[in-house]
Amino acid sequence: MAAKRKEVVLQININNQELWEEMLCLKGLIVVDAFQAWCGPCKTVVDLFRKIRNEVGSDFLHFAVAEVDSIDALEEYRGKCEPVFLFYTGGELVTVVRGANAPLLQKTILERLAAEKKLLERGGEQAAAVRH
């Protein structure tokens, strides 16, 4: 009889300030789909995120969905109807991608992940340089 495979959670669900602060402590690149409760997270990128996760298989890559209405730190993203993806390293916002642009998201994830891996291998700290 084949053993059941354990379902791996692709995206961490963040729905309060405490979970948000815990998530920011993760090592590596964190890609956050910032959404509002009335519209929910962007479903069109889930397959892309799964594909990237399977290809790179990195412990330094984390995906999360965060409800902006419940997290004070995300207040500036409330009232918007377009998908917003926030990229964090070292607890700092480093890039923002607006819209469900799969090629841009993939390029940004792979570039940021490569940079973060290099930095972590050297034992360095990430300098915050936000690109919009």
Backbone torsions as a table, in degrees:
resi	resn	phi	psi	omega
1	MET	NA	130.3	-178.1
2	ALA	-72.9	141.6	178.1
3	ALA	-75.1	143.8	177.9
4	LYS	-72.6	133.3	176.1
5	ARG	-79.7	137.5	178.1
6	LYS	-74.7	130.0	178.5
7	GLU	-69.3	123.8	179.1
8	VAL	-93.6	129.9	-179.7
9	VAL	-76.4	124.6	-179.1
10	LEU	-79.6	-45.7	-176.4
11	GLN	-120.3	132.5	175.9
12	ILE	-78.2	133.0	179.6
13	ASN	-92.3	115.6	-178.5
14	ILE	-111.0	116.6	-177.7
15	ASN	-132.0	16.7	172.9
16	ASN	-157.1	165.7	-175.3
17	GLN	-61.4	-38.6	-178.7
18	GLU	-63.4	-46.1	177.4
19	LEU	-64.3	-36.1	178.2
20	TRP	-60.2	-48.0	-178.9
21	GLU	-65.0	-37.6	175.6
22	GLU	-63.2	-43.1	-178.2
23	MET	-62.2	-38.5	-179.0
24	LEU	-64.8	-15.9	179.0
25	CYS	-84.2	-8.0	179.7
26	LEU	-63.8	145.0	178.3
27	LYS	-85.0	135.5	177.3
28	GLY	109.2	-158.7	-179.1
29	LEU	-93.5	131.3	177.2
30	ILE	-117.6	122.7	178.1
31	VAL	-106.9	117.4	-174.6
32	VAL	-111.7	123.8	170.8
33	ASP	-87.5	103.3	-178.8
34	ALA	-86.9	117.0	-175.7
35	PHE	-130.6	164.5	175.3
36	GLN	-103.8	149.2	-175.8
37	ALA	-56.5	-36.4	-176.1
38	TRP	-70.2	-20.0	-179.4
39	CYS	-118.0	-18.0	177.8
40	GLY	76.6	170.4	-179.2
41	PRO	-69.8	161.3	-178.8
42	CYS	-73.8	112.5	-178.0
43	LYS	-79.9	-22.4	-175.6
44	THR	-69.1	-19.1	-177.7
45	VAL	-96.1	-6.6	-176.4
46	VAL	-59.5	-43.8	178.8
47	ASP	-64.4	-38.6	176.8
48	LEU	-61.9	-47.0	179.8
49	PHE	-61.3	-41.8	178.9
50	ARG	-62.4	-43.4	179.3
51	LYS	-60.6	-47.4	179.9
52	ILE	-63.2	-45.0	179.0
53	ARG	-57.6	-45.1	-179.6
54	ASN	-66.7	-35.6	-178.9
55	GLU	-74.1	-44.2	-176.1
56	VAL	-93.8	-28.2	177.0
57	GLY	48.3	34.5	-173.3
58	SER	-87.4	141.2	172.0
59	ASP	-76.4	-8.8	-179.1
60	PHE	-97.5	10.0	179.9
61	LEU	-121.4	122.7	-178.4
62	HIS	-128.7	140.4	175.1
63	PHE	-116.1	141.1	179.3
64	ALA	-143.1	154.7	169.5
65	VAL	-117.4	132.4	-176.1
66	ALA	-130.1	126.6	179.1
67	GLU	-81.0	107.6	-173.5
68	VAL	-63.2	-27.1	-179.3
69	ASP	-68.4	-19.6	-175.6
70	SER	-107.0	0.1	-174.1
71	ILE	-126.8	114.5	-176.6
72	ASP	-57.1	-38.3	-177.2
73	ALA	-64.1	-17.0	-177.7
74	LEU	-107.4	17.5	-176.1
75	GLU	-54.7	-37.2	-177.1
76	GLU	-66.3	-13.7	-179.9
77	TYR	-96.6	3.5	177.6
78	ARG	-75.8	150.6	176.2
79	GLY	80.1	8.9	179.5
80	LYS	-104.6	147.2	-178.7
81	CYS	-110.9	5.3	176.6
82	GLU	-101.8	149.8	176.3
83	PRO	-61.9	140.3	177.5
84	VAL	-130.4	127.5	179.9
85	PHE	-115.3	123.5	-176.4
86	LEU	-107.5	133.0	-179.1
87	PHE	-110.6	122.3	-178.4
88	TYR	-120.1	139.6	168.3
89	THR	-138.8	141.0	-179.8
90	GLY	56.8	29.5	179.2
91	GLY	77.9	3.8	-177.3
92	GLU	-115.2	143.0	175.2
93	LEU	-72.2	124.5	-178.3
94	VAL	-115.5	-24.4	-179.3
95	THR	-153.6	147.8	173.9
96	VAL	-127.0	130.0	174.1
97	VAL	-118.3	124.2	179.7
98	ARG	-103.1	132.8	-179.8
99	GLY	94.0	156.9	-178.5
100	ALA	-90.2	63.7	-179.1
101	ASN	-93.0	93.9	-173.6
102	ALA	-57.0	-47.5	179.5
103	PRO	-60.5	-41.1	179.3
104	LEU	-67.6	-41.9	177.9
105	LEU	-60.5	-46.9	-179.1
106	GLN	-61.3	-47.0	179.9
107	LYS	-59.4	-46.5	-178.3
108	THR	-64.3	-44.3	179.3
109	ILE	-60.4	-50.0	-176.4
110	LEU	-65.3	-40.9	178.2
111	GLU	-65.6	-47.9	-179.3
112	ARG	-64.9	-38.7	179.5
113	LEU	-64.9	-44.1	178.8
114	ALA	-60.9	-44.3	179.3
115	ALA	-64.2	-41.4	-179.2
116	GLU	-67.8	-40.3	177.7
117	LYS	-60.7	-44.7	178.7
118	LYS	-59.1	-46.8	-178.5
119	LEU	-62.4	-45.6	-179.1
120	LEU	-67.3	-35.6	177.8
121	GLU	-64.6	-32.9	177.9
122	ARG	-84.8	-7.5	179.4
123	GLY	77.6	22.6	-177.3
124	GLY	-89.7	172.0	175.8
125	GLU	-106.1	145.2	-180.0
126	GLN	-76.0	130.6	173.0
127	ALA	-90.0	129.6	-177.5
128	ALA	-73.9	122.3	176.4
129	ALA	-141.8	92.1	-173.8
130	VAL	-77.6	128.4	173.4
131	ARG	-114.6	130.0	178.3
132	HIS	-105.3	NA	NA
